[in-house]
Amino acid sequence: MRDLPHLASLVFNRPLLVRSDIGRQLIDSIGPRILAGQPISEREAFSSKRADGGRPGGGKLPAGAYMIGDGIAVLPIVGSLVRRGSWLDAECGLMSYDLIKNSAAEILMNPMVRGMMMEFDSGGGEANGCFDCADFIREASAATGKPVWTHANEIMCSAAYALGSSAEYVWAARTAEVGSIGVLGAHVDMSGADKAMGLKWTYIFAGDYKVDGNPHQPLEGGARGRMQADVDDLYEMFLELAARNRGKSKKAMRDTKADIYRGSKAITAGLVDEVGTLEEALDAFAEYLDEGAVGAE
C-alpha cells in the first residue's frame, strides 16, 4: 500500500492525544503489520464510522452538519482526528482539524444560524493542530457573537475533549466517556528482530539527533529523554487549555491523571456541565438562545 509510510508516521514517534485503549490498539495490532509491510485496508486503520456521523446533511452546511429548528446547527465530530485530510478521510472514520475549523467558520457565519452544537463521538487523535483548532472554535464564537455548545455522544476523549472544552457549555450523555487528558507516544525497537534475520542497519547522517527514534536501534539516553520532554510539553499545553476553557485550575486538570469519566462523574470532575441526551441538550440550547435574544442576522 503506497500510504503505509503515512500510516506509520501517524502511529510511531509522534505524540498522540488519543484514548489509551485506542492508542494501544493502533500500536499493538496495526503497528506491527505496518512495520512488516502487510496490507492494511483504510477501514482497519481507524474507526469505521463515517465522519458525518450518518446524519442528514441539511443541504447547505459542510462536513455533515445539519440544521434543526430554532436556528441551531449541529456539527458531528466523529472518528479519529488528524491534522490534515487525505485519502484516509470520512470513509475510514477520520476527520481533520482543517475541516473542523473551516466548517465551524462557515456555520457560524451563516446568517440562518443562531448557535452551533458540536456533537462528539471520538476517542481523539493527533496532537499537531489540535490546540489551534480548539482556540479557533472559541475565537470564532466570540467574533460572530454566536454561542457554541458541546454534547458528548458517546465518546469525547483526549483531542476530542480538547475541542469540546472550547464550548461555552458542555453536555454529556449519561453513559458517555469523557476525559483522557493526557499524551501518548510509542517507539518500536526492531533491533532484536533485525539481528535474528541477519540484518544490520547503518545510517549515514549529519546532525546529532537526525536518526533519533528510528526503529532499528534501542530508544535510549538522550533520544528517549527528548521524546519524553516533547510529550511532557504537550501535556502541559493540554492542561493549560483544558483549565482555561473549563474555568478550573491546572492542578484540577492534572489531578484527573488522564482518567476517563462516565456521565455524571464527569460533572464531579469538572469536565462537563450537565448530563442528558442530545435532544435534551438541543432543547436547552434553544431556550438559552431565546433567553439571550441571540438571533440570526
C-alpha positions as CSV (number, residue, x, y, z in Angstrom):
1,M,0.0,0.0,0.0
2,R,1.5,3.3,-1.1
3,D,0.3,5.1,2.1
4,L,2.0,2.8,4.6
5,P,4.7,5.4,5.4
6,H,1.9,7.9,6.1
7,L,0.2,5.4,8.4
8,A,3.4,4.7,10.2
9,S,4.1,8.4,10.7
10,L,0.7,8.7,12.5
11,V,1.4,5.8,14.9
12,F,5.1,5.8,15.8
13,N,7.4,8.5,17.3
14,R,4.6,11.1,17.3
15,P,2.7,12.3,20.4
16,L,-1.0,11.4,20.2
17,L,-3.9,12.9,22.1
18,V,-5.9,9.7,22.0
19,R,-7.7,7.5,24.5
20,S,-5.3,4.9,25.8
21,D,-7.1,1.8,24.6
22,I,-7.3,3.2,21.1
23,G,-3.7,4.0,21.2
24,R,-2.8,0.5,22.3
25,Q,-4.9,-0.9,19.5
26,L,-3.1,1.1,17.0
27,I,0.4,0.4,18.4
28,D,-0.1,-3.3,19.3
29,S,-2.3,-4.5,16.5
30,I,-1.8,-2.3,13.5
31,G,1.7,-1.2,14.2
32,P,3.5,-4.5,13.7
33,R,1.6,-5.0,10.4
34,I,2.7,-1.6,9.1
35,L,6.3,-2.3,10.0
36,A,6.1,-5.7,8.3
37,G,4.6,-4.1,5.2
38,Q,1.5,-6.2,5.4
39,P,-1.6,-4.9,3.5
40,I,-4.0,-2.8,5.7
41,S,-7.3,-1.5,4.4
42,E,-8.3,2.0,5.1
43,R,-11.1,0.8,7.4
44,E,-8.7,-1.2,9.5
45,A,-6.5,1.8,10.2
46,F,-9.0,3.7,12.3
47,S,-12.7,3.6,13.3
48,S,-15.1,2.6,10.5
49,K,-17.6,5.3,11.5
50,R,-18.2,8.0,8.9
51,A,-17.0,11.5,9.8
52,D,-20.5,12.8,9.0
53,G,-22.0,10.6,11.7
54,G,-24.6,9.3,9.4
55,R,-26.7,12.4,10.0
56,P,-28.7,14.2,7.3
57,G,-26.6,16.8,5.7
58,G,-29.0,19.7,5.8
59,G,-28.2,20.6,2.2
60,K,-26.1,23.7,2.7
61,L,-23.9,23.0,5.7
62,P,-20.4,21.5,5.5
63,A,-19.0,18.3,6.9
64,G,-22.3,16.5,7.5
65,A,-23.6,19.3,9.7
66,Y,-27.3,19.9,9.7
67,M,-29.9,22.4,10.9
68,I,-32.6,21.8,13.4
69,G,-35.4,24.3,14.3
70,D,-34.6,27.4,16.3
71,G,-31.6,28.2,14.2
72,I,-29.2,25.7,15.7
73,A,-26.6,23.9,13.6
74,V,-25.3,20.6,14.7
75,L,-21.7,19.7,13.7
76,P,-20.9,16.0,14.2
77,I,-17.3,15.3,15.1
78,V,-16.9,11.6,14.8
79,G,-13.9,9.2,14.5
80,S,-10.2,9.8,14.8
81,L,-8.9,13.4,14.5
82,V,-6.0,14.3,12.2
83,R,-4.2,17.5,11.3
84,R,-4.9,17.2,7.5
85,G,-7.2,15.2,5.4
86,S,-6.1,12.7,2.8
87,W,-7.5,9.5,1.3
88,L,-7.9,8.4,4.9
89,D,-11.0,10.6,5.4
90,A,-14.6,10.1,6.1
91,E,-14.9,6.6,4.6
92,C,-12.5,5.3,7.2
93,G,-13.5,7.4,10.2
94,L,-11.1,10.3,10.1
95,M,-11.9,14.0,10.4
96,S,-9.3,16.7,10.0
97,Y,-8.8,19.8,12.2
98,D,-8.7,21.9,9.0
99,L,-12.2,20.5,8.1
100,I,-13.5,21.2,11.6
101,K,-12.1,24.8,11.5
102,N,-13.4,25.6,8.1
103,S,-16.8,24.1,8.9
104,A,-17.2,25.9,12.2
105,A,-16.3,29.2,10.4
106,E,-18.8,28.6,7.6
107,I,-21.5,27.6,10.0
108,L,-21.1,30.4,12.4
109,M,-21.0,33.0,9.6
110,N,-24.2,31.5,8.1
111,P,-27.0,34.1,8.7
112,M,-29.5,31.4,9.4
113,V,-27.5,30.0,12.3
114,R,-28.0,31.3,15.8
115,G,-25.7,28.8,17.6
116,M,-23.7,25.7,16.9
117,M,-23.8,22.4,18.8
118,M,-20.7,20.2,18.4
119,E,-21.7,16.5,18.7
120,F,-18.8,14.3,19.6
121,D,-18.1,10.6,19.3
122,S,-14.4,10.5,19.1
123,G,-11.5,9.0,21.1
124,G,-9.1,11.7,20.0
125,G,-6.2,11.7,17.5
126,E,-3.1,13.7,16.6
127,A,-1.7,16.3,18.8
128,N,-0.5,18.5,16.0
129,G,-3.2,21.1,15.1
130,C,-5.5,20.1,18.0
131,F,-5.0,23.1,20.3
132,D,-5.0,25.6,17.4
133,C,-8.3,24.1,16.3
134,A,-9.8,24.4,19.8
135,D,-8.7,28.0,20.1
136,F,-10.2,28.8,16.7
137,I,-13.6,27.5,17.7
138,R,-13.6,29.6,20.8
139,E,-12.4,32.7,18.9
140,A,-14.9,32.2,16.0
141,S,-17.7,32.0,18.5
142,A,-16.6,35.3,20.2
143,A,-16.1,37.0,16.8
144,T,-19.6,36.1,15.5
145,G,-21.4,36.5,18.8
146,K,-22.9,33.1,18.3
147,P,-22.6,30.6,21.2
148,V,-21.1,27.1,20.7
149,W,-22.2,24.2,22.9
150,T,-20.9,20.7,23.1
151,H,-22.5,17.3,23.5
152,A,-20.5,14.1,24.2
153,N,-22.5,11.4,22.4
154,E,-20.9,8.9,23.4
155,I,-17.1,9.4,23.5
156,M,-15.2,12.7,23.9
157,C,-11.7,11.8,25.0
158,S,-8.2,13.4,24.7
159,A,-8.0,15.5,21.5
160,A,-11.8,15.4,21.2
161,Y,-12.1,16.7,24.8
162,A,-9.7,19.5,23.9
163,L,-12.0,20.6,21.1
164,G,-15.2,20.0,23.1
165,S,-14.0,22.0,26.1
166,S,-13.7,25.1,23.9
167,A,-17.5,25.4,24.0
168,E,-19.4,27.7,26.3
169,Y,-21.4,24.8,27.8
170,V,-20.7,21.1,27.8
171,W,-23.2,18.3,28.0
172,A,-22.7,14.5,28.1
173,A,-24.9,11.5,27.6
174,R,-25.4,9.6,30.8
175,T,-23.2,6.7,29.5
176,A,-20.7,9.0,27.7
177,E,-17.0,8.6,28.3
178,V,-15.2,11.9,28.8
179,G,-11.7,13.0,29.7
180,S,-8.4,11.2,29.0
181,I,-6.5,14.5,29.3
182,G,-3.1,13.1,28.6
183,V,-0.5,12.4,25.9
184,L,0.7,9.1,24.4
185,G,3.7,8.2,22.3
186,A,5.3,4.9,21.2
187,H,8.6,3.7,19.8
188,V,9.2,0.2,18.5
189,D,12.7,-1.4,18.8
190,M,13.3,-3.8,15.9
191,S,17.0,-4.3,16.6
192,G,16.4,-7.8,18.1
193,A,14.4,-8.9,15.1
194,D,16.9,-7.4,12.7
195,K,19.7,-9.4,14.4
196,A,17.6,-12.6,14.2
197,M,17.2,-12.1,10.5
198,G,20.9,-11.3,9.9
199,L,20.3,-7.6,9.2
200,K,22.4,-4.7,10.4
201,W,21.2,-1.2,9.6
202,T,23.7,1.6,9.2
203,Y,22.5,5.2,8.9
204,I,24.7,7.8,7.2
205,F,23.6,11.2,8.6
206,A,24.5,14.7,9.7
207,G,23.1,16.3,12.8
208,D,23.3,14.7,16.2
209,Y,19.6,14.0,16.5
210,K,18.8,13.2,12.9
211,V,18.1,9.5,13.4
212,D,16.6,9.7,16.9
213,G,13.7,7.4,17.3
214,N,14.5,5.1,14.3
215,P,13.1,1.5,14.9
216,H,16.4,-0.2,14.3
217,Q,18.1,1.0,17.4
218,P,17.0,0.9,21.1
219,L,15.5,4.1,22.4
220,E,18.0,5.1,25.0
221,G,19.6,8.0,26.7
222,G,19.2,11.4,25.1
223,A,16.8,10.2,22.4
224,R,14.3,8.8,25.0
225,G,14.7,11.9,27.1
226,R,14.0,14.3,24.2
227,M,10.9,12.3,23.3
228,Q,9.7,12.3,26.9
229,A,10.3,16.1,27.1
230,D,8.1,16.6,24.0
231,V,5.3,14.5,25.5
232,D,5.6,16.5,28.8
233,D,5.5,19.8,27.0
234,L,2.3,18.8,25.1
235,Y,0.8,17.6,28.3
236,E,1.4,21.0,29.9
237,M,-0.2,22.7,26.9
238,F,-3.2,20.3,27.1
239,L,-3.6,21.0,30.9
240,E,-3.5,24.8,30.3
241,L,-6.0,24.7,27.5
242,A,-8.5,22.5,29.4
243,A,-8.1,24.5,32.6
244,R,-8.7,27.8,30.8
245,N,-11.7,26.5,28.8
246,R,-13.4,25.0,31.8
247,G,-12.5,27.8,34.3
248,K,-10.6,25.3,36.5
249,S,-7.1,25.2,37.9
250,K,-4.4,23.5,36.1
251,K,-3.9,21.3,39.1
252,A,-7.6,20.1,38.9
253,M,-7.0,19.0,35.3
254,R,-3.7,17.3,36.2
255,D,-5.4,15.5,39.1
256,T,-7.7,13.7,36.6
257,K,-4.5,11.7,35.7
258,A,-5.8,11.2,32.2
259,D,-8.7,9.1,33.6
260,I,-12.0,8.7,31.8
261,Y,-15.3,9.7,33.5
262,R,-18.7,8.4,32.6
263,G,-21.8,10.5,32.6
264,S,-22.4,12.3,35.9
265,K,-18.9,11.5,37.2
266,A,-17.6,13.9,34.5
267,I,-19.6,16.7,36.2
268,T,-17.9,15.9,39.6
269,A,-14.5,16.0,37.8
270,G,-15.4,19.5,36.4
271,L,-15.2,18.3,32.8
272,V,-18.8,18.8,31.8
273,D,-21.7,20.9,33.0
274,E,-24.8,18.7,32.5
275,V,-25.9,15.2,31.7
276,G,-28.6,14.4,29.2
277,T,-29.4,13.3,25.7
278,L,-28.6,15.2,22.6
279,E,-32.2,16.1,22.2
280,E,-32.3,17.5,25.8
281,A,-29.2,19.5,25.2
282,L,-30.6,21.0,22.0
283,D,-33.9,21.9,23.8
284,A,-31.9,23.6,26.5
285,F,-29.7,25.4,23.9
286,A,-32.8,26.7,22.1
287,E,-34.1,28.1,25.4
288,Y,-30.8,29.7,26.1
289,L,-30.7,31.3,22.7
290,D,-34.2,32.7,23.2
291,E,-33.5,34.0,26.7
292,G,-30.3,35.7,25.5
293,A,-32.1,37.0,22.4
294,V,-29.4,35.6,20.1
295,G,-30.9,35.8,16.7
296,A,-29.9,35.1,13.1
297,E,-29.0,38.2,11.1
